Amino acid sequence: MKCYAESVSDLWFILSAEHGLLRPTDIVAPYERTLKSMSLPERRQWAARVYSDLSKFLSPGDDVVVLAGR
């Protein structure tokens, strides 16, 4: 997915259940947290944080592509 993201995007990020939005160069310690293990309020809080962080990099009309596993 990294190769695809770099070929079609000017900027790309990694979504982390533990850390939210990560830059490809960010280094984090291993963790076990998943979105599936979060309660609905926790997932909503996570999504709001990711949206807020991502919004700082977006302009009107930008396309956003999300690549995710199960």
Secondary structure, DSSP 8 states (H G I E B T S, - for coil): -HHHHHHH-SS--EEETTTEEE-TT---------STTS-HHHHHHHHHHHHHHHHTT--TT---------
